[in-house]
Amino acid sequence: MKRLIFTVTTIALCAYHTHAQQISPGALYAASGLGSGNGVSVNWVLGSLNTFSDISALPVRLISFEGKLNAADLAELHWKTAEEVNNLGFEIQKSPDGKAWDLIGWVDGAVNSQKEHSYKFIDQDFNTTSYYRLRQVDMDDSFTYSKIVSVIPEKESLERLYVYPNPSHESKLKVRTPEKTVKLFIYDAMGRLVSELDQPATEETISLPYKGVFTIGIETPVGNKAVKLVYQ
């Protein structure tokens, strides 16, 4: 009978440690690690696909990116960098839903800088809720995405929900809703659904079946909101 002899060779693997970076909304992953063993050292970096990270290998350290509605009712974007290395500039991208993106502008970067820089961009075609992100481009055409911010026009803001009169001594009331409201709900104090209206107008007249405390709620593309109503 033949004997089979197996030789097991032990391989020393490099010891290493990793740490995950904070993940911003829409980001996939960012991490880095350092290790050594058997005279071999390893440095590695995984950059995020949708965020600026403070990993030193990345060319730009973005310290803020914000969007707001300005006095002219246009979307105004502001961002700051604390450090830039070979930064060609920033593409400004816009989306109606946070999924499909269009290029709407460009802002030159400082290329190389250790100073804080502030940038601004105004979307002159802003007329509905929009999502924005930056695509930071290096001199070698590599790039990194920022987090996503949204800007909501006043006509679509949840703050437009208003019920009057409140409290009321009449069963019929007026409800003002934001544009693009998907649903309008009315619940009584027991949590029972009293009425539901799809695609309501920006101003509706509602009727309450009996006296008591009610909740008027709306569902919109930018979020949901509810207010209490008293019918005395």
C-alpha positions as CSV (number, residue, x, y, z in Angstrom):
1,M,0.0,0.0,0.0
2,K,1.3,3.4,-0.9
3,R,1.5,6.1,1.8
4,L,0.5,9.6,1.0
5,I,2.4,12.2,3.0
6,F,0.9,15.7,3.3
7,T,3.1,18.6,4.3
8,V,1.4,21.6,5.8
9,T,3.1,24.8,5.4
10,T,2.2,27.6,7.9
11,I,1.8,30.9,6.3
12,A,2.2,34.0,8.5
13,L,-0.4,36.5,7.6
14,C,0.1,40.2,8.1
15,A,-1.6,41.6,11.2
16,Y,-3.5,44.7,10.5
17,H,-6.2,47.0,11.9
18,T,-8.9,48.8,10.2
19,H,-11.3,51.6,11.1
20,A,-14.6,52.5,9.3
21,Q,-15.2,56.1,8.5
22,Q,-18.6,57.7,9.2
23,I,-21.1,57.0,6.4
24,S,-23.1,60.0,5.3
25,P,-26.6,59.7,3.7
26,G,-26.3,57.9,0.3
27,A,-22.8,56.8,0.9
28,L,-21.7,53.2,0.4
29,Y,-18.5,52.7,2.4
30,A,-15.2,54.2,3.3
31,A,-12.4,52.5,5.3
32,S,-8.7,52.4,5.7
33,G,-6.1,50.0,7.2
34,L,-2.5,49.6,8.1
35,G,-0.6,46.4,8.8
36,S,2.7,44.6,8.8
37,G,4.2,41.1,9.1
38,N,7.1,39.1,7.8
39,G,8.9,42.3,6.8
40,V,6.0,43.4,4.6
41,S,3.9,46.5,5.4
42,V,0.5,47.3,3.8
43,N,-1.4,50.5,3.5
44,W,-4.8,50.6,1.9
45,V,-7.7,52.9,1.5
46,L,-11.3,52.4,0.2
47,G,-12.9,55.7,-0.7
48,S,-16.6,56.3,-0.5
49,L,-18.7,56.5,-3.6
50,N,-20.9,59.2,-2.3
51,T,-19.2,61.2,0.4
52,F,-16.2,63.3,1.1
53,S,-14.1,61.6,3.7
54,D,-11.3,62.8,5.9
55,I,-9.1,59.8,4.8
56,S,-5.7,61.5,4.0
57,A,-5.5,59.9,0.6
58,L,-8.5,61.9,-0.6
59,P,-7.6,65.1,-2.4
60,V,-10.2,67.4,-0.8
61,R,-11.4,67.8,2.7
62,L,-14.9,69.1,2.5
63,I,-16.1,70.5,5.9
64,S,-19.6,71.5,4.9
65,F,-22.1,71.3,2.1
66,E,-25.5,72.9,2.4
67,G,-28.5,74.0,0.3
68,K,-31.0,76.6,1.1
69,L,-33.9,78.6,-0.4
70,N,-32.6,82.2,-1.0
71,A,-34.6,85.5,-1.0
72,A,-35.3,85.1,-4.7
73,D,-36.8,81.6,-4.2
74,L,-33.9,79.9,-5.9
75,A,-31.8,77.0,-4.6
76,E,-28.5,78.3,-3.3
77,L,-25.6,75.9,-2.5
78,H,-22.7,76.6,-0.2
79,W,-19.7,74.4,0.6
80,K,-16.3,74.8,2.3
81,T,-13.0,73.0,2.0
82,A,-10.2,72.9,4.6
83,E,-7.6,71.4,2.3
84,E,-7.2,70.8,-1.4
85,V,-4.7,68.7,-3.3
86,N,-4.7,68.7,-7.1
87,N,-8.4,69.8,-7.1
88,L,-9.5,70.8,-10.6
89,G,-13.0,71.8,-9.4
90,F,-16.6,70.8,-8.7
91,E,-19.4,69.6,-10.9
92,I,-22.8,70.5,-9.6
93,Q,-25.3,67.8,-10.2
94,K,-29.1,68.0,-9.8
95,S,-31.8,65.3,-9.5
96,P,-35.6,65.4,-9.1
97,D,-35.6,62.2,-7.1
98,G,-32.1,61.6,-5.8
99,K,-31.5,58.8,-8.4
100,A,-31.1,60.3,-11.9
101,W,-28.6,63.1,-12.1
102,D,-27.9,66.0,-14.5
103,L,-24.9,68.2,-14.7
104,I,-26.0,71.9,-14.2
105,G,-22.8,73.7,-13.5
106,W,-19.1,73.9,-12.7
107,V,-17.0,75.7,-10.1
108,D,-13.2,75.8,-10.3
109,G,-11.3,74.5,-7.3
110,A,-8.2,76.1,-5.7
111,V,-6.0,73.2,-7.1
112,N,-3.6,73.1,-4.1
113,S,-4.3,74.9,-0.9
114,Q,-4.0,74.4,2.9
115,K,-6.4,77.3,3.5
116,E,-10.2,77.2,4.0
117,H,-12.1,78.1,0.8
118,S,-15.8,78.9,0.5
119,Y,-17.8,78.2,-2.7
120,K,-21.3,79.1,-3.8
121,F,-23.6,78.1,-6.7
122,I,-27.2,79.3,-7.5
123,D,-29.6,77.1,-9.5
124,Q,-31.3,79.6,-11.8
125,D,-33.7,76.9,-13.0
126,F,-35.0,75.9,-9.6
127,N,-38.8,75.6,-9.5
128,T,-39.6,72.3,-7.6
129,T,-38.0,70.2,-4.8
130,S,-34.6,69.2,-6.0
131,Y,-31.6,67.2,-4.8
132,Y,-28.0,68.3,-5.3
133,R,-24.5,66.7,-5.0
134,L,-21.0,67.7,-5.9
135,R,-18.7,65.7,-8.0
136,Q,-15.2,66.8,-7.0
137,V,-12.7,66.2,-9.9
138,D,-8.9,65.9,-9.6
139,M,-6.3,67.0,-12.1
140,D,-6.0,63.4,-13.2
141,D,-9.8,63.1,-13.7
142,S,-10.4,60.9,-10.7
143,F,-13.4,62.0,-8.7
144,T,-15.4,61.8,-5.4
145,Y,-19.0,62.5,-4.7
146,S,-20.3,64.6,-1.8
147,K,-23.3,63.8,0.3
148,I,-26.8,64.7,-1.1
149,V,-28.7,67.8,0.0
150,S,-32.2,68.9,-0.9
151,V,-33.9,72.3,-1.4
152,I,-37.7,72.6,-1.1
153,P,-39.6,75.7,-2.5
154,E,-42.0,77.4,-0.2
155,K,-45.0,76.2,-2.3
156,E,-44.1,72.6,-1.6
157,S,-43.0,73.0,2.1
158,L,-44.7,71.0,4.8
159,E,-45.1,74.3,6.7
160,R,-47.9,75.2,4.3
161,L,-50.3,72.8,6.0
162,Y,-52.8,74.9,7.8
163,V,-56.3,74.2,9.1
164,Y,-58.8,77.1,9.8
165,P,-60.6,77.9,11.9
166,N,-59.1,75.9,14.7
167,P,-60.7,75.4,17.1
168,S,-63.9,75.4,15.2
169,H,-67.6,75.6,16.1
170,E,-68.6,74.5,12.6
171,S,-68.3,71.1,10.9
172,K,-66.9,72.5,7.7
173,L,-63.3,73.8,7.7
174,K,-60.7,74.8,5.2
175,V,-57.4,73.0,4.8
176,R,-54.4,74.5,2.9
177,T,-51.9,72.0,1.7
178,P,-48.5,72.1,-0.1
179,E,-48.4,71.6,-3.9
180,K,-47.9,68.0,-4.9
181,T,-49.6,66.6,-1.8
182,V,-50.3,62.9,-2.4
183,K,-52.9,62.2,0.3
184,L,-54.9,64.1,2.9
185,F,-56.1,62.1,6.0
186,I,-58.5,62.8,8.9
187,Y,-58.4,60.6,12.0
188,D,-60.5,61.0,15.1
189,A,-59.3,60.9,18.7
190,M,-59.6,57.0,18.8
191,G,-57.2,56.8,15.8
192,R,-60.0,55.8,13.4
193,L,-59.7,56.9,9.8
194,V,-62.6,59.3,9.1
195,S,-61.7,60.5,5.6
196,E,-59.0,60.1,3.0
197,L,-58.5,62.2,-0.1
198,D,-56.1,61.5,-2.9
199,Q,-54.3,64.3,-4.7
200,P,-56.0,67.1,-2.9
201,A,-56.0,70.7,-4.2
202,T,-53.9,73.2,-2.4
203,E,-57.1,74.4,-0.6
204,E,-59.8,71.9,0.4
205,T,-63.1,72.2,2.3
206,I,-63.5,69.2,4.7
207,S,-66.5,68.1,6.8
208,L,-66.2,66.6,10.3
209,P,-68.9,64.0,11.2
210,Y,-69.1,64.8,15.0
211,K,-67.5,67.0,17.6
212,G,-64.2,66.1,19.2
213,V,-60.4,66.2,18.6
214,F,-59.2,65.2,15.1
215,T,-55.8,64.8,13.4
216,I,-55.3,66.2,9.9
217,G,-52.4,64.6,8.1
218,I,-50.8,64.9,4.7
219,E,-48.4,62.7,2.7
220,T,-46.1,64.5,0.3
221,P,-43.0,63.7,-1.8
222,V,-40.8,65.6,0.8
223,G,-42.3,64.1,3.9
224,N,-45.4,63.8,6.1
225,K,-47.0,66.2,8.6
226,A,-50.0,66.2,10.9
227,V,-51.8,68.9,13.0
228,K,-54.5,68.6,15.7
229,L,-57.9,70.0,15.2
230,V,-60.6,70.7,17.8
231,Y,-64.3,70.7,16.8
232,Q,-66.3,72.1,19.7
